[in-house]
């Protein structure tokens, strides 16, 4: 996540130097993930994170009235669950870090669309069985879309609701050793409430 934090710092520095409208934001919500592993030797088995509480920090700048660019770091944490025959068992606690560059475009009034690209870092807490994570926790590329609706509550503060979707290819050395050579496409959906601080427009 060092590169993501560095990118956010650079964005803030460039925006300040250019006298653009800088903004900073905190997000809090929840993230859902599709299964990371799915197998059917005897019974159908899936391994997936539970719905996870998620928080994020965003720093960016408005490039124009319609466009903006930002860096976002988000962290989510829940249990990795193994599900078989309708029963779920916790495998291990799992944190997920996401560092993204976000491009915003205002579509209509206070509704904006986003394009995001970056990386995801899985951060398992220990190793309960070695099936999914053993010697590595992958850092993988991700691509996503988002939409948000904002409501100003003052000259500097904006409250918003954000819905995001991203996709990435998941695999680990442990899974490859177990025969999962192609990996699996993982989908994630997040819903967050955001509080944004922005610079007021400069007077003419």
C-alpha positions in Angstrom: 0.0 0.0 0.0 3.1 2.3 0.1 2.7 3.1 -3.6 -1.0 3.9 -3.2 -0.3 6.3 -0.3 2.5 7.9 -2.3 0.1 8.4 -5.2 -2.4 10.1 -2.9 0.2 12.4 -1.5 1.4 13.3 -5.0 -2.2 14.1 -6.1 -2.7 16.4 -3.2 0.6 18.1 -3.8 -0.1 18.6 -7.6 -3.6 19.9 -6.9 -2.4 22.4 -4.3 0.3 23.6 -6.6 -2.1 24.1 -9.4 -4.6 25.9 -7.2 -7.3 23.4 -8.1 -10.3 22.4 -5.9 -8.8 19.8 -3.6 -11.1 17.4 -1.7 -10.6 14.8 1.0 -13.1 12.1 2.0 -13.7 9.3 4.5 -16.0 6.4 3.6 -17.6 3.8 5.8 -19.8 0.9 4.7 -19.7 -2.8 3.8 -18.2 -5.0 1.1 -19.4 -8.3 -0.4 -17.2 -10.7 -2.4 -18.0 -13.6 -4.6 -16.3 -17.0 -3.7 -12.5 -17.0 -4.1 -12.4 -20.8 -4.4 -15.0 -23.2 -5.6 -14.7 -27.0 -5.9 -16.9 -30.1 -6.2 -15.0 -33.3 -5.4 -17.8 -35.0 -3.5 -19.9 -32.0 -2.3 -20.0 -28.5 -3.6 -17.5 -26.4 -1.6 -17.0 -22.6 -1.7 -14.6 -20.4 0.2 -15.5 -16.7 0.4 -15.1 -13.7 2.7 -18.2 -12.8 4.8 -19.8 -9.4 4.2 -17.1 -7.1 5.6 -17.2 -3.7 7.3 -15.1 -1.4 5.2 -13.5 2.0 5.6 -11.7 4.2 3.0 -9.8 7.4 2.6 -9.8 9.5 -0.5 -7.8 12.5 -1.6 -8.2 14.1 -5.0 -8.9 17.2 -7.0 -11.4 18.6 -9.5 -9.9 18.9 -12.9 -13.0 20.8 -14.2 -16.7 21.2 -13.2 -17.4 17.7 -14.6 -14.2 15.7 -14.0 -12.1 14.8 -11.0 -9.2 12.5 -10.2 -8.4 10.9 -6.8 -6.5 8.3 -5.0 -8.3 5.9 -2.6 -7.2 3.4 0.0 -9.8 1.1 1.4 -9.6 -1.7 4.1 -12.2 -4.4 4.8 -12.0 -7.2 7.3 -14.1 -10.3 8.0 -13.8 -14.0 8.3 -12.9 -16.2 5.3 -15.7 -18.8 5.3 -15.8 -22.4 4.0 -19.3 -23.4 3.0 -20.3 -27.0 2.4 -23.8 -28.8 2.5 -25.4 -25.6 3.7 -23.0 -25.1 6.7 -20.4 -22.4 7.1 -17.1 -22.7 9.0 -14.7 -19.8 9.7 -11.3 -20.5 8.1 -9.4 -17.5 9.3 -9.8 -13.7 9.7 -9.0 -11.9 6.4 -8.2 -8.3 5.8 -8.3 -6.9 2.3 -6.5 -3.7 1.3 -7.3 -1.9 -2.0 -5.4 1.0 -3.5 -7.0 2.7 -6.5 -6.8 5.7 -8.8 -10.3 7.0 -9.4 -11.6 9.0 -12.3 -14.9 10.9 -11.6 -17.3 12.4 -14.0 -20.4 14.3 -13.0 -23.4 12.9 -15.0 -26.3 14.8 -13.7 -26.5 17.4 -10.9 -25.0 15.6 -7.9 -24.8 12.1 -9.4 -21.3 11.0 -10.6 -19.9 7.9 -12.3 -16.4 6.5 -11.5 -13.8 4.4 -13.2 -11.2 2.9 -10.9 -8.1 0.8 -11.4 -5.5 -0.3 -8.9 -4.4 -3.2 -6.8 -5.8 -5.5 -4.1 -3.7 -7.0 -1.3 -5.0 -9.9 0.8 -3.9 -9.9 4.4 -4.8 -13.2 6.2 -4.4 -13.3 9.9 -2.6 -16.6 10.5 -3.1 -19.7 8.5 -5.8 -22.1 9.8 -5.5 -24.9 7.2 -3.1 -23.8 4.5 -5.6 -24.5 1.7 -5.9 -20.9 0.4 -3.1 -18.9 2.0 0.2 -20.5 3.0 3.4 -18.8 1.9 1.9 -15.9 0.0 -1.0 -13.4 0.0 -1.3 -12.0 -3.6 -1.2 -8.4 -4.7 -3.3 -8.4 -7.9 -4.6 -5.8 -10.3 -8.3 -4.7 -10.2 -10.6 -2.7 -12.4 -14.0 -1.3 -11.3 -16.9 1.1 -11.8 -18.9 3.1 -9.3 -21.7 5.6 -8.9 -22.3 8.1 -6.2 -25.0 10.7 -5.2 -23.9 13.7 -3.2 -25.7 16.3 -1.1 -23.9 19.5 0.0 -24.4 20.3 3.7 -22.4 23.5 3.6 -19.8 25.4 1.5 -17.1 22.8 2.4 -18.9 19.6 3.4 -20.7 17.1 1.2 -22.5 13.9 2.3 -22.7 11.1 -0.3 -23.7 7.5 -0.9 -21.3 5.4 -3.0 -21.9 2.1 -4.7 -18.8 0.4 -6.3 -18.1 -2.8 -8.2 -14.7 -4.3 -9.0 -13.2 -7.4 -10.5 -9.9 -9.2 -10.3 -8.2 -12.6 -10.8 -7.6 -14.5 -7.6 -5.0 -17.2 -7.1 -2.3 -18.2 -4.6 0.7 -20.5 -4.5 -1.2 -22.8 -2.2 -4.1 -23.1 -4.6 -1.8 -23.7 -7.6 0.0 -26.4 -5.7 -3.5 -28.0 -5.0 -4.3 -28.0 -8.8 -6.1 -24.7 -9.1 -3.8 -23.4 -11.9 -6.2 -21.0 -13.7 -7.4 -19.1 -10.6 -10.8 -17.6 -10.3 -12.4 -14.3 -11.2 -13.6 -12.6 -8.0 -16.3 -9.9 -8.0 -16.8 -7.4 -5.2 -19.6 -4.9 -4.5 -19.4 -2.2 -1.9 -21.8 0.3 -0.4 -20.6 3.3 1.6 -21.6 6.5 3.2 -19.0 9.2 2.4 -18.2 12.5 4.1 -16.2 14.8 1.8 -14.4 18.0 2.6 -13.7 20.3 -0.3 -12.1 23.6 -0.9 -14.6 26.4 -1.6 -14.5 27.8 -5.1 -12.1 30.7 -5.4 -13.7 34.1 -5.8 -13.3 35.7 -9.2 
